[in-house]
Amino acid sequence: MTMRMMIAASLLLLTGCTAADTELETPKAPGETIRFTAGRCFGACPAYSLRVTPDGSGLLEPEKFTAVPGPTRFTVTPLQYRKLRASLAPYRPETGTEKRIGHNENCTRFATDMPTYAVEWTGGMPGKTTRLNFQSGCMDPRYGRLRTAIAAIPKLLEIEKMLKAPAAKK
């Protein structure tokens, strides 16, 4: 085998592993896959995306300031899935629609440099994605419970250790 063929074969294997690591199996249990994305902020906020299925599969995909270097699988109990779904239910837009909560849209008190969060629900109705975008700098009191629900997600899913980047060595 030539060097060029060995490199091509290695790249193909790596690509296959990467694709497999970032996909969850199609859930067999009824319910929706929930995707939660924590965007970047001006600072050291963990930026990541995670998905959970009603079957209990979870996948964390780190972007910045996390403790895991790449896609990491985890499991979710049926109770954790139900609690996650219930905590987000009051803010879930109508199926197949998108709702934005942000500065100059439906928010009057706003702090800059805060992360944006996105929640997507898929699988309830084939081909229909439901999405909520929340700029967490929105400090209107009516969104206080949403901020609390979002802040509780890492603890609820028991993934806090995956999100805390190791402290810098002195």
Wavefront OBJ file of the C-alpha trace (Angstrom):
o trace
v 0.000 0.000 0.000
v 1.404 3.395 -0.964
v 1.718 6.260 1.508
v -1.048 8.162 -0.308
v -3.404 5.175 -0.021
v -2.589 4.776 3.686
v -3.363 8.448 4.336
v -6.624 8.223 2.395
v -7.639 5.076 4.297
v -6.793 6.750 7.633
v -8.850 9.826 6.755
v -11.767 7.642 5.747
v -11.608 5.768 9.054
v -11.387 9.014 11.032
v -14.317 10.486 9.145
v -16.384 7.385 9.831
v -15.578 7.517 13.548
v -16.403 11.207 13.761
v -19.756 10.783 12.040
v -20.679 7.858 14.271
v -19.747 9.820 17.410
v -22.013 12.737 16.569
v -25.197 10.871 15.684
v -27.766 9.390 18.018
v -29.822 6.383 17.090
v -33.407 7.039 16.039
v -35.450 6.724 19.235
v -37.857 3.827 19.509
v -39.727 5.292 22.484
v -42.435 7.849 21.753
v -41.476 11.460 22.325
v -39.253 14.137 20.936
v -35.512 14.511 20.761
v -34.566 17.671 22.613
v -31.521 19.639 21.497
v -30.161 22.324 23.803
v -27.431 24.714 22.687
v -25.547 27.076 24.961
v -23.883 29.776 22.868
v -20.778 31.793 23.571
v -20.598 34.782 25.860
v -18.046 37.507 26.464
v -16.004 35.482 28.927
v -15.440 31.838 29.805
v -18.990 30.477 29.578
v -19.156 26.863 28.414
v -20.411 26.728 24.832
v -21.863 23.385 23.791
v -24.779 21.546 22.303
v -26.485 18.486 23.682
v -29.212 16.181 22.518
v -31.329 13.762 24.509
v -33.833 11.222 23.271
v -36.845 9.687 25.002
v -34.903 6.373 24.909
v -32.272 7.786 27.258
v -29.451 8.502 24.812
v -27.551 11.719 25.294
v -24.755 13.380 23.357
v -22.761 16.433 24.405
v -20.863 18.266 21.664
v -18.460 20.790 23.192
v -17.469 24.010 21.461
v -15.512 26.027 24.021
v -14.687 26.089 27.755
v -15.781 22.536 28.581
v -14.028 19.630 30.298
v -14.530 17.168 27.437
v -12.422 17.427 24.277
v -14.961 16.062 21.823
v -18.414 14.514 21.409
v -19.297 12.599 24.580
v -22.191 10.215 25.069
v -24.184 10.030 28.290
v -27.408 8.410 29.418
v -30.600 10.012 30.626
v -33.071 8.244 32.871
v -36.755 8.338 31.953
v -37.309 10.603 34.977
v -34.574 13.028 33.859
v -36.063 13.156 30.358
v -39.559 13.828 31.738
v -38.239 16.547 34.084
v -36.321 18.213 31.238
v -39.369 18.115 28.991
v -41.623 19.446 31.769
v -39.218 22.258 32.749
v -39.146 23.539 29.160
v -42.822 22.888 28.310
v -44.143 26.309 29.418
v -41.776 28.015 26.931
v -42.196 25.598 24.029
v -43.649 27.329 20.979
v -46.419 25.753 18.948
v -45.230 22.653 17.056
v -43.369 23.538 13.882
v -42.820 27.186 14.831
v -39.985 29.283 16.179
v -40.025 31.851 18.961
v -37.301 34.362 19.755
v -36.891 36.179 23.026
v -34.329 38.908 22.654
v -33.251 42.503 22.727
v -35.434 44.911 20.731
v -37.972 42.145 20.082
v -39.907 41.286 23.236
v -37.427 42.235 25.942
v -37.012 45.660 27.520
v -34.312 45.120 30.188
v -31.212 43.741 28.495
v -27.623 43.007 29.570
v -25.063 42.546 26.814
v -22.378 39.873 26.427
v -24.551 37.030 27.698
v -24.957 33.685 25.901
v -27.856 32.848 23.638
v -29.607 29.543 24.244
v -31.566 27.500 21.734
v -33.916 24.611 22.376
v -35.200 22.434 19.545
v -37.817 19.721 19.745
v -37.865 17.220 16.842
v -39.609 13.957 16.128
v -43.043 14.769 17.517
v -44.398 15.392 14.033
v -42.204 14.204 11.142
v -40.550 17.099 9.350
v -41.573 19.635 12.011
v -38.949 21.288 14.197
v -40.024 23.510 17.049
v -37.440 26.062 18.208
v -36.994 28.539 21.037
v -34.135 31.090 20.952
v -33.454 32.969 24.164
v -30.900 35.752 24.570
v -30.091 35.263 28.240
v -29.238 38.921 28.659
v -32.987 39.542 28.728
v -33.629 40.488 32.346
v -37.372 41.080 32.118
v -39.004 39.523 35.203
v -41.451 37.528 33.067
v -38.512 35.397 31.803
v -37.049 34.666 35.255
v -38.415 31.118 35.356
v -37.048 30.410 31.880
v -33.578 31.581 33.009
v -33.890 29.298 36.050
v -34.990 26.310 33.918
v -32.064 26.788 31.540
v -29.552 27.173 34.378
v -30.809 23.903 35.904
v -30.289 21.753 32.779
v -26.663 20.685 33.477
v -27.518 19.581 37.026
v -30.758 17.904 35.940
v -28.891 15.834 33.325
v -25.880 15.325 35.635
v -23.374 16.707 33.116
v -21.879 19.545 35.206
v -18.462 17.832 35.326
v -18.365 17.753 31.517
v -18.928 21.507 31.357
v -16.422 22.743 33.912
v -13.150 23.354 32.150
v -10.095 22.371 34.172
v -8.588 25.262 36.131
v -5.477 26.802 34.621
v -2.234 25.726 36.282
v -0.355 28.418 38.118
l 1 2 3 4 5 6 7 8 9 10 11 12 13 14 15 16 17 18 19 20 21 22 23 24 25 26 27 28 29 30 31 32 33 34 35 36 37 38 39 40 41 42 43 44 45 46 47 48 49 50 51 52 53 54 55 56 57 58 59 60 61 62 63 64 65 66 67 68 69 70 71 72 73 74 75 76 77 78 79 80 81 82 83 84 85 86 87 88 89 90 91 92 93 94 95 96 97 98 99 100 101 102 103 104 105 106 107 108 109 110 111 112 113 114 115 116 117 118 119 120 121 122 123 124 125 126 127 128 129 130 131 132 133 134 135 136 137 138 139 140 141 142 143 144 145 146 147 148 149 150 151 152 153 154 155 156 157 158 159 160 161 162 163 164 165 166 167 168 169 170
